[in-house]
Amino acid sequence: MATIQHLGSSMKSLRSIDNLPSSKPVNILIVDDTLENIRLLSSILQKHGYKTRKAITGKMALTAVETDPPSLILLDIRMPDITGYEVCQNLKSNPKTFHIPIIFISAADDVNDKLEGFKAGGADYITKPFHIEEVLARVEHQLTIITAYQTINELNSRLEERVKKRTKQLEIANTKLSEMAFQDSLTKLPNRALLMKELCQAIERQTTNPDNKFAVLYLDCDRFKIINDSLGHLAGDELLIALSKRLKSILNSEDLLARLGGDEFIILLKKITDKFHVKSIIDKIFAGFQEPFILRDIEFFLSFSIGVVIDCSHYHEPEAILRHADIAMYKAKSQGKHQYKIFAQAMYDESCQHLQMETELRKGIPCSGLKLYYQTIIKLDTGKIVGVESLVRWFHPTLGQISPAELIAVAEETGLIIQIGGWILKQACYQLRSWQEQKIVDSSFYISVNVSAYQFSHSKFIQQLDEILAETQLSPECLKLEITETIIMDHSSFAATVIDKIRHRNIQLCIDDFGTGYSSLSYLHSFPVDNLKIDRSFINRLRTTPASFSMVQAMIQIAQNMGMNVIAEGIETPEQWEQLKLLNCHFGQGFLFSKPLEPEEMANLIVSSHSL
């Protein structure tokens, strides 16, 4: 904890921000090369109403501060590129960032390390493994100082009392923290602090004797939030207690089961022989949770996504083991839940790349790397170009071309899909309007734009759509929106309302990638759409089996009976084109006609097709 002298120094640095608006949301930048620490700190702070951003290196931190200065920084000292001390000194030497309070977070507990932190300009110092209550108390303390100095000219005397009061509260909080035992208050399992101690001992044992092998399992309960949302947190707590008892009954007495927080648990297998030994334990866990839990006369089935670190011989710090186990757990969860994944270095590289992409996207939308390409849509019986589909591409300066799937996934996860989706829609509408004004296309020519599930279900999507059409002056009849089956089925009641509003505006709707989702035509009666796009996987198999041909034929016939146009995507050969014409498919697109082109290339293609 910072002394009064250090607090006074921190307050003195804040005299230059008297005019900071009190309504500005608290924005905390977390800088740590341990992803598990970032995720835990971000989760807890967000639950307490704070807005957080993240950086895993010192250089990323400096870039993030320059882009959007935070209210406060939680800064790790030991990082791979530049140290936290250097980051702090850099920020304190800049008049624009001098006022930002910096709280160091480090495993180093030496007095000299703390003094070095304060000399660099730090406002406070927290020792790892940290307690969440301490972090929240110290964060609140620094933010309170900022707020207090906004009114220093008018309330100087009261400010002094307030600082003393907050300091006393922090001293009391620290006293309580020092008295805390190594036990989770809810489940009575070992808590994070004891887990870290046990991991350190396991690492030391294996360093002394390589035969003392151990493994770590990171367990996250799948869809536990649904239980809390439906029955309340008290019922959720009861279930967590029962869950922890069942887990403990499965393990050997020498193994350690700890609760990290929420519905996350760690199992330390202290004595293992090989990966098959670890797999047998995981199989027991999965088998042990085949039976339901009975809570308040209701049956609950629970499952886990599990991340595993087996080869711990090269680890020197427990944080690294937990970080890698956490990454493996999220990999398992992303691939369908109720399974386990063993950590591999490629997973860490992928996580770092994911975080880097998120950082790049947050720098500003639209960013220079985003670009729209266009692919022709053909009337199959005449070969005439009747429209184009807009396709977004992201050319990252260091990672190269990012696939659309990765871009959309990161955008949806961060909430940036609303901005990106709006940008795509606006650029596409402007492009078609430009072609119309140049007389390259007529009013029957349309442009098709993909809409993600997150974007479609957003409350302001229709408002955004209206604003873009009004700004670009594009006729709604020239616009088609492509949505997936999943959007309709996962948001059925909401989807019906949105679809009705879209159709009321004379904007056409198209079901994209049909056949890859719910593979049912029944919902089309309740959610009328104008176009059905058959997924390329069916077109690729047209000539392989009679069943594939019959399936495409059935799709086309049923869709046409319902008054819908059919678009076949992924047409690559003249044979596929001929087969689709025989099946009376209306429209198609694919590399046979055109690959995705830049706007100027597409304009030239459209113009040249007119002369054919």
Secondary structure, 3 states (H helix, E strand, C coil): CCCHHHHHHHHHHHHHHCCCCCCCCCEEEEECCCHHHHHHHHHHHHHCCCEEEEECCHHHHHHHHHHCCCCEEEEECCCCCCCHHHHHHHHHCCCCCCCCCEEEEECCCCHHHHHHHHHHCCCEEEECCCCHHHHHHHHHHHHHHHHHHCCCCCCHHHHHHHHHHHHHHHHHHHHHHHCCCCECCCCCCECHHHHHHHHHHHHHHHHHCCCCCCEEEEEEECCHHHHHHHHCHHHHHHHHHHHHHHHHHHCCCCCEEEEEECCEEEEEECCCCCHHHHHHHHHHHHHHCCCCEEECCEEECCCEEEEEECCCCCCCCHHHHHHHHHHHHHHHHHCCCCCEEECCHHHHHHHHHHHHHHHHHHCCCCCCCEEEEEEEEEECCCCEEEEEEEEEEEEECCCEEECHHHHHHHHHHHCCHHHHHHHHHHHHHHHHHHHHHCCCCCCCCEEEEECCHHHHCCCCHHHHHHHHHHHHCCCHHHEEEEEEHHHHHHCHHHHHHHHHHHHHCCCEEEEEEECCCCCCCCHHHHCCCCEEEECHHHHHCCCCCHHHHHHHHHHHHHHHHCCCEEEEECCCCHHHHHHHHHCCCCEEECCCCCCCECHHHHHHHHHHHHCC
